[in-house]
Amino acid sequence: MVDVVKNNRFFLSFNPEDSCINEIIAIQNKINYAESSRLISKENLHMTLLFLGKVDESKLQILENIETDIENLNLKLEPIIFDKTFYWRSAKVSGLSASKAPDFLNILYDFFKDELLLTAEDKKIKPHITLARKVTKNPKYIMPFEPIELNIKELYLMQSIFSENKPIEYKVIKKYQLRS
């Protein structure tokens, strides 16, 4: 079990395979970001399914013991195709996004929201991988790029670890195998 720390922040994510990460980094390197932008390191590249925020011990216990319920969802896993770029001015982030969200993403989102009794908004998932934060103006994209196919086999419970004078670190807490 995870030690619940005062400032813990958790999220559920899909982590790209190494070959996929190399393709993402190649695109990231072709984007002309302002100097003030902070690029996401290759170790931290991921697609968030659901941000959980601070999680108490009871919810962590549910997350530790939920694997059988996930297996019973009978998901139809499909690749997620990241085929375009985005810039969200209000969040000051940019990255890659997918034109289409496979149905299994919304099924998993709703499942975890219900199991954890979260008050997260009802929404459709917008698959994206953040490439840079603190982006103050729309970056200049060097286009086009070959779409990146993210094959989903696992879902991860991740913890954000903050420390002074260091970049944020993401720690894998639990890995869930997904099956079609």
C-alpha positions as CSV (number, residue, x, y, z in Angstrom):
1,M,0.0,0.0,0.0
2,V,1.1,3.5,-0.7
3,D,2.0,5.9,2.0
4,V,-0.6,8.7,1.9
5,V,1.3,11.9,2.2
6,K,-0.1,15.3,3.0
7,N,0.3,16.7,-0.5
8,N,-0.3,13.6,-2.6
9,R,-1.9,13.9,-6.0
10,F,-2.9,10.9,-8.0
11,F,-4.1,10.2,-11.5
12,L,-4.8,7.3,-13.8
13,S,-2.9,7.2,-17.0
14,F,-1.8,5.3,-20.1
15,N,2.0,5.4,-20.5
16,P,3.4,5.1,-24.1
17,E,5.7,2.3,-25.1
18,D,9.4,3.3,-25.7
19,S,9.0,3.2,-29.5
20,C,6.0,5.5,-29.2
21,I,7.9,7.9,-26.8
22,N,10.7,8.3,-29.4
23,E,8.1,9.3,-32.0
24,I,6.5,11.8,-29.6
25,I,9.9,13.3,-28.7
26,A,10.7,13.7,-32.4
27,I,7.6,15.7,-32.9
28,Q,8.2,17.7,-29.6
29,N,11.7,18.6,-31.0
30,K,10.1,20.0,-34.2
31,I,7.9,22.4,-32.4
32,N,9.1,26.0,-32.0
33,Y,8.2,26.8,-28.3
34,A,8.9,30.2,-26.6
35,E,11.9,30.1,-24.2
36,S,9.5,30.4,-21.2
37,S,7.8,27.1,-22.1
38,R,8.7,24.0,-20.1
39,L,9.0,20.8,-22.2
40,I,7.7,17.6,-20.6
41,S,10.5,15.1,-20.1
42,K,10.3,11.7,-21.9
43,E,9.9,10.0,-18.5
44,N,6.8,12.0,-17.8
45,L,5.0,11.6,-21.1
46,H,1.6,10.1,-20.6
47,M,-2.1,10.3,-21.4
48,T,-4.2,11.0,-18.4
49,L,-7.5,9.1,-18.1
50,L,-8.7,10.7,-14.9
51,F,-7.1,13.2,-12.5
52,L,-7.9,12.0,-8.9
53,G,-6.2,14.7,-6.9
54,K,-5.7,14.1,-3.2
55,V,-6.8,10.6,-2.4
56,D,-7.6,9.3,1.1
57,E,-6.8,5.8,2.4
58,S,-10.2,4.4,1.7
59,K,-10.1,5.3,-2.0
60,L,-6.5,4.0,-2.2
61,Q,-7.8,0.7,-0.8
62,I,-10.5,0.6,-3.5
63,L,-7.8,1.3,-6.2
64,E,-5.6,-1.5,-4.8
65,N,-8.4,-4.1,-5.0
66,I,-10.3,-3.1,-8.2
67,E,-8.5,-5.4,-10.8
68,T,-11.2,-8.1,-11.0
69,D,-13.8,-5.4,-11.6
70,I,-11.8,-3.9,-14.4
71,E,-11.3,-7.3,-16.0
72,N,-15.1,-7.8,-16.0
73,L,-15.7,-4.6,-18.0
74,N,-15.1,-6.5,-21.3
75,L,-13.5,-3.5,-22.9
76,K,-13.0,-3.4,-26.7
77,L,-9.4,-2.0,-26.7
78,E,-8.4,0.0,-29.8
79,P,-5.3,2.0,-30.5
80,I,-5.6,5.7,-29.8
81,I,-4.4,7.7,-32.9
82,F,-2.7,11.0,-32.1
83,D,-3.1,12.9,-35.3
84,K,-3.1,16.6,-34.5
85,T,-1.7,19.2,-32.2
86,F,-3.4,21.5,-29.7
87,Y,-2.8,24.6,-27.7
88,W,-5.0,25.4,-24.7
89,R,-4.4,29.0,-23.8
90,S,-6.2,29.0,-20.5
91,A,-4.2,26.0,-19.2
92,K,-1.0,27.2,-21.0
93,V,-0.3,23.7,-22.4
94,S,0.2,22.3,-25.8
95,G,0.7,18.8,-27.2
96,L,-0.8,16.0,-29.3
97,S,-4.4,15.0,-29.5
98,A,-6.6,12.4,-31.1
99,S,-9.5,13.2,-33.4
100,K,-11.4,10.2,-32.1
101,A,-11.7,8.8,-28.6
102,P,-12.2,5.0,-28.6
103,D,-15.3,4.1,-26.6
104,F,-13.3,2.1,-24.0
105,L,-11.8,5.4,-22.7
106,N,-15.2,6.8,-21.6
107,I,-16.2,3.4,-20.2
108,L,-13.1,3.4,-18.0
109,Y,-13.5,7.0,-17.0
110,D,-17.1,6.4,-15.9
111,F,-16.2,3.2,-14.1
112,F,-13.5,4.8,-11.9
113,K,-15.6,7.9,-11.3
114,D,-18.5,5.7,-10.0
115,E,-16.3,3.3,-8.0
116,L,-14.5,6.1,-6.3
117,L,-17.6,8.2,-5.8
118,L,-16.0,11.1,-7.5
119,T,-17.8,14.3,-8.3
120,A,-15.8,14.6,-11.5
121,E,-17.8,16.2,-14.3
122,D,-19.6,14.1,-16.9
123,K,-17.6,14.6,-20.0
124,K,-16.3,12.8,-23.0
125,I,-12.6,12.1,-22.9
126,K,-10.4,14.2,-25.1
127,P,-7.3,12.0,-25.6
128,H,-4.1,14.2,-25.4
129,I,-0.5,14.0,-24.5
130,T,0.9,17.2,-23.1
131,L,4.3,18.1,-24.6
132,A,4.9,21.5,-22.9
133,R,3.6,23.5,-20.0
134,K,3.8,27.3,-19.3
135,V,3.2,27.9,-23.0
136,T,2.3,31.6,-23.3
137,K,1.6,31.8,-27.0
138,N,0.5,29.3,-29.7
139,P,3.7,27.5,-30.7
140,K,4.8,27.3,-34.3
141,Y,4.2,23.7,-35.4
142,I,6.3,22.2,-38.2
143,M,3.8,20.1,-40.0
144,P,2.8,17.6,-41.0
145,F,3.7,14.6,-38.9
146,E,2.8,10.9,-39.1
147,P,0.0,10.0,-36.7
148,I,1.2,8.2,-33.6
149,E,-0.6,5.0,-32.6
150,L,-0.8,4.3,-28.9
151,N,-1.7,0.7,-28.2
152,I,-3.3,0.3,-24.8
153,K,-2.6,-2.8,-22.7
154,E,-2.2,-1.3,-19.2
155,L,-3.6,1.5,-17.1
156,Y,-1.4,3.0,-14.4
157,L,-2.2,4.6,-11.0
158,M,0.4,7.3,-10.8
159,Q,1.5,9.7,-8.0
160,S,2.8,13.2,-8.6
161,I,5.8,13.8,-6.4
162,F,6.8,17.4,-5.8
163,S,10.1,18.6,-4.4
164,E,11.8,21.9,-4.2
165,N,14.2,22.8,-7.0
166,K,13.4,19.6,-9.0
167,P,11.0,18.9,-11.8
168,I,7.8,17.0,-11.0
169,E,8.3,13.3,-10.9
170,Y,5.6,10.7,-11.6
171,K,5.7,7.4,-9.7
172,V,3.9,4.2,-10.8
173,I,1.9,3.0,-7.8
174,K,-0.1,0.2,-9.5
175,K,-0.4,-1.3,-12.9
176,Y,-3.7,-2.7,-14.2
177,Q,-3.7,-5.1,-17.1
178,L,-6.4,-4.4,-19.6
179,R,-8.0,-7.1,-21.8
180,S,-10.4,-7.0,-24.7
